[in-house]
Amino acid sequence: MENQHCPSCGSHLVVPVRKNYDGGLGCLGLLLFGWWGLLLGLLGGGGIEMYCTRCGFRWSPGGNGCGCLAGCIGLIVGLIITAAVIVLFLMVLALLAG
């Protein structure tokens, strides 16, 4: 394994930690589905991320330290498209029923 260093401060004092909750997915769930959407952040849990003990910065191992949005852009776009399709489907159903 290569010697990891923090992309923020350059320190080599980094440790791997288990990720329990993904705040980015939780916020996306909140925007799309209301308060119950916060549970979507639990889907991002269970992974491993690196933690700098010097500055507190967190990033995905092997990543470039850009954060969740850069790594999960496909998932976010997919969720938005899925939500839009569901809304359109419900609108068509409402038009056919009424």
N, CA, C and O atoms as a GROMACS GRO file, in nm:
protein
  392
    1MET      N    1   0.084  -0.119   0.000
    1MET     CA    2   0.000   0.000   0.000
    1MET      C    3   0.088   0.125   0.000
    1MET      O    4   0.187   0.132   0.073
    2GLU      N    5   0.052   0.219  -0.080
    2GLU     CA    6   0.131   0.342  -0.090
    2GLU      C    7   0.112   0.426   0.036
    2GLU      O    8   0.013   0.412   0.108
    3ASN      N    9   0.207   0.512   0.061
    3ASN     CA   10   0.202   0.598   0.179
    3ASN      C   11   0.099   0.708   0.155
    3ASN      O   12   0.121   0.797   0.072
    4GLN      N   13  -0.012   0.703   0.227
    4GLN     CA   14  -0.119   0.801   0.211
    4GLN      C   15  -0.080   0.933   0.276
    4GLN      O   16  -0.011   0.936   0.378
    5HIS      N   17  -0.125   1.041   0.216
    5HIS     CA   18  -0.109   1.173   0.277
    5HIS      C   19  -0.238   1.252   0.257
    5HIS      O   20  -0.314   1.226   0.164
    6CYS      N   21  -0.260   1.347   0.343
    6CYS     CA   22  -0.382   1.428   0.338
    6CYS      C   23  -0.377   1.524   0.219
    6CYS      O   24  -0.279   1.597   0.203
    7PRO      N   25  -0.481   1.525   0.135
    7PRO     CA   26  -0.482   1.618   0.022
    7PRO      C   27  -0.502   1.762   0.065
    7PRO      O   28  -0.479   1.855  -0.013
    8SER      N   29  -0.546   1.783   0.190
    8SER     CA   30  -0.571   1.919   0.237
    8SER      C   31  -0.446   1.983   0.296
    8SER      O   32  -0.408   2.094   0.259
    9CYS      N   33  -0.381   1.910   0.390
    9CYS     CA   34  -0.266   1.971   0.459
    9CYS      C   35  -0.134   1.902   0.428
    9CYS      O   36  -0.028   1.953   0.465
   10GLY      N   37  -0.136   1.785   0.362
   10GLY     CA   38  -0.014   1.714   0.326
   10GLY      C   39   0.042   1.625   0.435
   10GLY      O   40   0.147   1.564   0.416
   11SER      N   41  -0.025   1.616   0.549
   11SER     CA   42   0.022   1.534   0.661
   11SER      C   43   0.014   1.386   0.626
   11SER      O   44  -0.073   1.343   0.550
   12HIS      N   45   0.106   1.307   0.683
   12HIS     CA   46   0.104   1.162   0.667
   12HIS      C   47   0.038   1.095   0.786
   12HIS      O   48   0.040   0.972   0.796
   13LEU      N   49  -0.020   1.172   0.878
   13LEU     CA   50  -0.088   1.118   0.994
   13LEU      C   51  -0.234   1.092   0.960
   13LEU      O   52  -0.324   1.162   1.006
   14VAL      N   53  -0.258   0.989   0.879
   14VAL     CA   54  -0.392   0.956   0.833
   14VAL      C   55  -0.426   0.813   0.876
   14VAL      O   56  -0.339   0.727   0.884
   15VAL      N   57  -0.554   0.791   0.905
   15VAL     CA   58  -0.602   0.659   0.945
   15VAL      C   59  -0.730   0.627   0.868
   15VAL      O   60  -0.807   0.717   0.837
   16PRO      N   61  -0.754   0.498   0.838
   16PRO     CA   62  -0.881   0.460   0.777
   16PRO      C   63  -0.990   0.449   0.884
   16PRO      O   64  -0.965   0.398   0.993
   17VAL      N   65  -1.110   0.498   0.853
   17VAL     CA   66  -1.223   0.489   0.945
   17VAL      C   67  -1.345   0.440   0.868
   17VAL      O   68  -1.356   0.460   0.748
   18ARG      N   69  -1.437   0.376   0.941
   18ARG     CA   70  -1.562   0.328   0.879
   18ARG      C   71  -1.660   0.444   0.872
   18ARG      O   72  -1.679   0.517   0.969
   19LYS      N   73  -1.720   0.460   0.757
   19LYS     CA   74  -1.817   0.566   0.732
   19LYS      C   75  -1.956   0.514   0.770
   19LYS      O   76  -2.001   0.414   0.715
   20ASN      N   77  -2.024   0.582   0.863
   20ASN     CA   78  -2.154   0.536   0.910
   20ASN      C   79  -2.271   0.604   0.838
   20ASN      O   80  -2.376   0.543   0.822
   21TYR      N   81  -2.252   0.727   0.794
   21TYR     CA   82  -2.362   0.804   0.735
   21TYR      C   83  -2.305   0.897   0.630
   21TYR      O   84  -2.200   0.957   0.650
   22ASP      N   85  -2.375   0.908   0.516
   22ASP     CA   86  -2.331   0.998   0.409
   22ASP      C   87  -2.420   1.122   0.411
   22ASP      O   88  -2.536   1.116   0.371
   23GLY      N   89  -2.366   1.232   0.457
   23GLY     CA   90  -2.442   1.356   0.468
   23GLY      C   91  -2.492   1.409   0.334
   23GLY      O   92  -2.600   1.467   0.327
   24GLY      N   93  -2.414   1.389   0.229
   24GLY     CA   94  -2.456   1.434   0.097
   24GLY      C   95  -2.581   1.362   0.049
   24GLY      O   96  -2.674   1.425  -0.003
   25LEU      N   97  -2.584   1.229   0.067
   25LEU     CA   98  -2.703   1.153   0.029
   25LEU      C   99  -2.821   1.186   0.120
   25LEU      O  100  -2.935   1.188   0.075
   26GLY      N  101  -2.794   1.213   0.247
   26GLY     CA  102  -2.900   1.252   0.338
   26GLY      C  103  -2.965   1.383   0.298
   26GLY      O  104  -3.087   1.397   0.303
   27CYS      N  105  -2.883   1.481   0.259
   27CYS     CA  106  -2.936   1.610   0.215
   27CYS      C  107  -3.014   1.595   0.084
   27CYS      O  108  -3.118   1.659   0.067
   28LEU      N  109  -2.964   1.512  -0.006
   28LEU     CA  110  -3.037   1.487  -0.130
   28LEU      C  111  -3.172   1.423  -0.101
   28LEU      O  112  -3.273   1.461  -0.159
   29GLY      N  113  -3.173   1.326  -0.010
   29GLY     CA  114  -3.299   1.263   0.028
   29GLY      C  115  -3.395   1.361   0.090
   29GLY      O  116  -3.516   1.354   0.066
   30LEU      N  117  -3.342   1.454   0.171
   30LEU     CA  118  -3.426   1.556   0.232
   30LEU      C  119  -3.491   1.644   0.125
   30LEU      O  120  -3.610   1.676   0.134
   31LEU      N  121  -3.415   1.683   0.025
   31LEU     CA  122  -3.468   1.766  -0.083
   31LEU      C  123  -3.572   1.694  -0.167
   31LEU      O  124  -3.672   1.753  -0.208
   32LEU      N  125  -3.549   1.564  -0.193
   32LEU     CA  126  -3.637   1.490  -0.281
   32LEU      C  127  -3.761   1.434  -0.210
   32LEU      O  128  -3.870   1.434  -0.267
   33PHE      N  129  -3.744   1.386  -0.085
   33PHE     CA  130  -3.850   1.310  -0.020
   33PHE      C  131  -3.894   1.366   0.114
   33PHE      O  132  -3.975   1.302   0.182
   34GLY      N  133  -3.845   1.482   0.154
   34GLY     CA  134  -3.884   1.538   0.284
   34GLY      C  135  -3.802   1.476   0.396
   34GLY      O  136  -3.695   1.421   0.373
   35TRP      N  137  -3.855   1.487   0.518
   35TRP     CA  138  -3.779   1.443   0.636
   35TRP      C  139  -3.744   1.295   0.631
   35TRP      O  140  -3.637   1.256   0.678
   36TRP      N  141  -3.832   1.211   0.573
   36TRP     CA  142  -3.801   1.069   0.564
   36TRP      C  143  -3.683   1.044   0.471
   36TRP      O  144  -3.618   0.940   0.481
   37GLY      N  145  -3.654   1.136   0.382
   37GLY     CA  146  -3.543   1.121   0.290
   37GLY      C  147  -3.407   1.125   0.357
   37GLY      O  148  -3.308   1.084   0.297
   38LEU      N  149  -3.402   1.174   0.481
   38LEU     CA  150  -3.274   1.174   0.554
   38LEU      C  151  -3.221   1.033   0.573
   38LEU      O  152  -3.100   1.013   0.588
   39LEU      N  153  -3.310   0.934   0.572
   39LEU     CA  154  -3.268   0.795   0.585
   39LEU      C  155  -3.184   0.750   0.466
   39LEU      O  156  -3.112   0.651   0.475
   40LEU      N  157  -3.194   0.821   0.355
   40LEU     CA  158  -3.114   0.788   0.237
   40LEU      C  159  -2.964   0.795   0.267
   40LEU      O  160  -2.885   0.726   0.205
   41GLY      N  161  -2.927   0.878   0.362
   41GLY     CA  162  -2.786   0.890   0.400
   41GLY      C  163  -2.729   0.762   0.457
   41GLY      O  164  -2.607   0.743   0.456
   42LEU      N  165  -2.814   0.674   0.508
   42LEU     CA  166  -2.765   0.547   0.560
   42LEU      C  167  -2.713   0.456   0.450
   42LEU      O  168  -2.633   0.366   0.476
   43LEU      N  169  -2.758   0.478   0.326
   43LEU     CA  170  -2.709   0.398   0.214
   43LEU      C  171  -2.561   0.422   0.189
   43LEU      O  172  -2.492   0.334   0.138
   44GLY      N  173  -2.512   0.539   0.223
   44GLY     CA  174  -2.372   0.570   0.203
   44GLY      C  175  -2.282   0.520   0.314
   44GLY      O  176  -2.160   0.534   0.307
   45GLY      N  177  -2.341   0.461   0.418
   45GLY     CA  178  -2.263   0.410   0.530
   45GLY      C  179  -2.199   0.276   0.499
   45GLY      O  180  -2.233   0.210   0.400
   46GLY      N  181  -2.107   0.236   0.583
   46GLY     CA  182  -2.043   0.106   0.570
   46GLY      C  183  -1.914   0.107   0.491
   46GLY      O  184  -1.838   0.011   0.497
   47GLY      N  185  -1.888   0.212   0.417
   47GLY     CA  186  -1.765   0.221   0.340
   47GLY      C  187  -1.647   0.265   0.426
   47GLY      O  188  -1.664   0.295   0.544
   48ILE      N  189  -1.531   0.270   0.367
   48ILE     CA  190  -1.410   0.314   0.436
   48ILE      C  191  -1.368   0.448   0.377
   48ILE      O  192  -1.370   0.467   0.256
   49GLU      N  193  -1.329   0.540   0.463
   49GLU     CA  194  -1.273   0.666   0.418
   49GLU      C  195  -1.149   0.697   0.501
   49GLU      O  196  -1.132   0.644   0.611
   50MET      N  197  -1.066   0.781   0.450
   50MET     CA  198  -0.943   0.819   0.520
   50MET      C  199  -0.969   0.944   0.603
   50MET      O  200  -1.047   1.031   0.563
   51TYR      N  201  -0.905   0.952   0.718
   51TYR     CA  202  -0.923   1.064   0.810
   51TYR      C  203  -0.786   1.117   0.851
   51TYR      O  204  -0.699   1.042   0.895
   52CYS      N  205  -0.767   1.248   0.835
   52CYS     CA  206  -0.641   1.312   0.874
   52CYS      C  207  -0.650   1.351   1.021
   52CYS      O  208  -0.738   1.427   1.060
   53THR      N  209  -0.559   1.298   1.102
   53THR     CA  210  -0.562   1.330   1.245
   53THR      C  211  -0.507   1.469   1.275
   53THR      O  212  -0.520   1.518   1.387
   54ARG      N  213  -0.446   1.531   1.176
   54ARG     CA  214  -0.392   1.665   1.196
   54ARG      C  215  -0.495   1.774   1.172
   54ARG      O  216  -0.513   1.863   1.255
   55CYS      N  217  -0.565   1.768   1.056
   55CYS     CA  218  -0.660   1.875   1.022
   55CYS      C  219  -0.806   1.830   1.023
   55CYS      O  220  -0.895   1.914   1.016
   56GLY      N  221  -0.832   1.698   1.031
   56GLY     CA  222  -0.968   1.648   1.037
   56GLY      C  223  -1.034   1.627   0.902
   56GLY      O  224  -1.153   1.595   0.897
   57PHE      N  225  -0.961   1.644   0.793
   57PHE     CA  226  -1.017   1.627   0.659
   57PHE      C  227  -1.046   1.480   0.633
   57PHE      O  228  -0.970   1.393   0.674
   58ARG      N  229  -1.159   1.451   0.564
   58ARG     CA  230  -1.198   1.313   0.528
   58ARG      C  231  -1.207   1.301   0.377
   58ARG      O  232  -1.252   1.394   0.310
   59TRP      N  233  -1.165   1.185   0.323
   59TRP     CA  234  -1.175   1.161   0.180
   59TRP      C  235  -1.178   1.011   0.153
   59TRP      O  236  -1.143   0.931   0.239
   60SER      N  237  -1.220   0.975   0.033
   60SER     CA  238  -1.226   0.834  -0.007
   60SER      C  239  -1.086   0.787  -0.043
   60SER      O  240  -1.012   0.860  -0.110
   61PRO      N  241  -1.048   0.666  -0.001
   61PRO     CA  242  -0.915   0.616  -0.037
   61PRO      C  243  -0.902   0.600  -0.188
   61PRO      O  244  -0.994   0.552  -0.254
   62GLY      N  245  -0.790   0.641  -0.240
   62GLY     CA  246  -0.768   0.633  -0.384
   62GLY      C  247  -0.831   0.748  -0.459
   62GLY      O  248  -0.809   0.763  -0.579
   63GLY      N  249  -0.911   0.830  -0.390
   63GLY     CA  250  -0.975   0.944  -0.455
   63GLY      C  251  -0.884   1.064  -0.454
   63GLY      O  252  -0.771   1.059  -0.406
   64ASN      N  253  -0.934   1.173  -0.509
   64ASN     CA  254  -0.854   1.294  -0.515
   64ASN      C  255  -0.895   1.394  -0.408
   64ASN      O  256  -0.849   1.509  -0.411
   65GLY      N  257  -0.981   1.354  -0.314
   65GLY     CA  258  -1.017   1.442  -0.204
   65GLY      C  259  -1.122   1.545  -0.240
   65GLY      O  260  -1.135   1.645  -0.170
   66CYS      N  261  -1.197   1.524  -0.346
   66CYS     CA  262  -1.296   1.623  -0.386
   66CYS      C  263  -1.426   1.614  -0.308
   66CYS      O  264  -1.510   1.703  -0.319
   67GLY      N  265  -1.445   1.509  -0.228
   67GLY     CA  266  -1.567   1.496  -0.150
   67GLY      C  267  -1.669   1.408  -0.218
   67GLY      O  268  -1.642   1.349  -0.323
   68CYS      N  269  -1.784   1.398  -0.159
   68CYS     CA  270  -1.887   1.305  -0.204
   68CYS      C  271  -1.944   1.343  -0.341
   68CYS      O  272  -1.970   1.255  -0.423
   69LEU      N  273  -1.964   1.471  -0.365
   69LEU     CA  274  -2.031   1.510  -0.489
   69LEU      C  275  -1.955   1.462  -0.612
   69LEU      O  276  -2.016   1.418  -0.709
   70ALA      N  277  -1.823   1.470  -0.609
   70ALA     CA  278  -1.745   1.426  -0.724
   70ALA      C  279  -1.752   1.274  -0.740
   70ALA      O  280  -1.754   1.225  -0.852
   71GLY      N  281  -1.758   1.201  -0.630
   71GLY     CA  282  -1.762   1.055  -0.638
   71GLY      C  283  -1.901   1.000  -0.662
   71GLY      O  284  -1.913   0.888  -0.714
   72CYS      N  285  -2.005   1.072  -0.627
   72CYS     CA  286  -2.142   1.021  -0.633
   72CYS      C  287  -2.228   1.094  -0.735
   72CYS      O  288  -2.351   1.088  -0.726
   73ILE      N  289  -2.169   1.163  -0.829
   73ILE     CA  290  -2.247   1.243  -0.923
   73ILE      C  291  -2.342   1.156  -1.004
   73ILE      O  292  -2.454   1.198  -1.033
   74GLY      N  293  -2.300   1.036  -1.042
   74GLY     CA  294  -2.388   0.947  -1.116
   74GLY      C  295  -2.509   0.904  -1.034
   74GLY      O  296  -2.621   0.899  -1.085
   75LEU      N  297  -2.486   0.874  -0.907
   75LEU     CA  298  -2.595   0.836  -0.818
   75LEU      C  299  -2.693   0.951  -0.800
   75LEU      O  300  -2.814   0.930  -0.801
   76ILE      N  301  -2.643   1.070  -0.782
   76ILE     CA  302  -2.728   1.188  -0.762
   76ILE      C  303  -2.812   1.215  -0.887
   76ILE      O  304  -2.933   1.238  -0.876
   77VAL      N  305  -2.750   1.211  -1.003
   77VAL     CA  306  -2.824   1.233  -1.127
   77VAL      C  307  -2.928   1.123  -1.147
   77VAL      O  308  -3.040   1.151  -1.189
   78GLY      N  309  -2.892   1.000  -1.116
   78GLY     CA  310  -2.986   0.890  -1.128
   78GLY      C  311  -3.107   0.905  -1.036
   78GLY      O  312  -3.220   0.879  -1.077
   79LEU      N  313  -3.083   0.949  -0.913
   79LEU     CA  314  -3.194   0.971  -0.820
   79LEU      C  315  -3.284   1.085  -0.866
   79LEU      O  316  -3.406   1.076  -0.851
   80ILE      N  317  -3.227   1.189  -0.919
   80ILE     CA  318  -3.307   1.302  -0.968
   80ILE      C  319  -3.392   1.259  -1.087
   80ILE      O  320  -3.510   1.294  -1.096
   81ILE      N  321  -3.333   1.183  -1.178
   81ILE     CA  322  -3.409   1.136  -1.294
   81ILE      C  323  -3.521   1.041  -1.250
   81ILE      O  324  -3.633   1.049  -1.300
   82THR      N  325  -3.491   0.952  -1.156
   82THR     CA  326  -3.592   0.860  -1.105
   82THR      C  327  -3.707   0.936  -1.040
   82THR      O  328  -3.824   0.904  -1.063
   83ALA      N  329  -3.675   1.037  -0.959
   83ALA     CA  330  -3.779   1.116  -0.895
   83ALA      C  331  -3.863   1.190  -0.999
   83ALA      O  332  -3.985   1.198  -0.984
   84ALA      N  333  -3.801   1.243  -1.103
   84ALA     CA  334  -3.876   1.313  -1.208
   84ALA      C  335  -3.968   1.218  -1.282
   84ALA      O  336  -4.081   1.255  -1.315
   85VAL      N  337  -3.922   1.096  -1.310
   85VAL     CA  338  -4.006   0.998  -1.379
   85VAL      C  339  -4.125   0.959  -1.291
   85VAL      O  340  -4.236   0.944  -1.341
   86ILE      N  341  -4.104   0.943  -1.163
   86ILE     CA  342  -4.214   0.910  -1.071
   86ILE      C  343  -4.316   1.023  -1.068
   86ILE      O  344  -4.437   0.996  -1.072
   87VAL      N  345  -4.271   1.147  -1.061
   87VAL     CA  346  -4.363   1.261  -1.059
   87VAL      C  347  -4.443   1.267  -1.189
   87VAL      O  348  -4.564   1.289  -1.186
   88LEU      N  349  -4.378   1.248  -1.303
   88LEU     CA  350  -4.449   1.248  -1.431
   88LEU      C  351  -4.550   1.135  -1.439
   88LEU      O  352  -4.662   1.154  -1.489
   89PHE      N  353  -4.513   1.017  -1.391
   89PHE     CA  354  -4.604   0.904  -1.389
   89PHE      C  355  -4.728   0.934  -1.305
   89PHE      O  356  -4.840   0.904  -1.346
   90LEU      N  357  -4.708   0.994  -1.187
   90LEU     CA  358  -4.822   1.028  -1.101
   90LEU      C  359  -4.909   1.137  -1.165
   90LEU      O  360  -5.031   1.135  -1.148
   91MET      N  361  -4.850   1.229  -1.236
   91MET     CA  362  -4.928   1.333  -1.305
   91MET      C  363  -5.012   1.270  -1.416
   91MET      O  364  -5.129   1.307  -1.432
   92VAL      N  365  -4.956   1.177  -1.492
   92VAL     CA  366  -5.033   1.110  -1.597
   92VAL      C  367  -5.147   1.030  -1.537
   92VAL      O  368  -5.258   1.032  -1.590
   93LEU      N  369  -5.123   0.960  -1.427
   93LEU     CA  370  -5.228   0.886  -1.360
   93LEU      C  371  -5.340   0.978  -1.312
   93LEU      O  372  -5.458   0.945  -1.324
   94ALA      N  373  -5.302   1.093  -1.260
   94ALA     CA  374  -5.403   1.189  -1.212
   94ALA      C  375  -5.486   1.243  -1.329
   94ALA      O  376  -5.607   1.263  -1.314
   95LEU      N  377  -5.424   1.267  -1.444
   95LEU     CA  378  -5.497   1.315  -1.561
   95LEU      C  379  -5.594   1.207  -1.615
   95LEU      O  380  -5.706   1.237  -1.654
   96LEU      N  381  -5.546   1.083  -1.615
   96LEU     CA  382  -5.632   0.974  -1.664
   96LEU      C  383  -5.749   0.945  -1.570
   96LEU      O  384  -5.857   0.907  -1.614
   97ALA      N  385  -5.726   0.963  -1.442
   97ALA     CA  386  -5.831   0.935  -1.343
   97ALA      C  387  -5.934   1.047  -1.337
   97ALA      O  388  -6.050   1.022  -1.305
   98GLY      N  389  -5.893   1.169  -1.366
   98GLY     CA  390  -5.983   1.282  -1.349
   98GLY      C  391  -6.040   1.328  -1.475
   98GLY      O  392  -6.118   1.424  -1.476
   0.00000   0.00000   0.00000
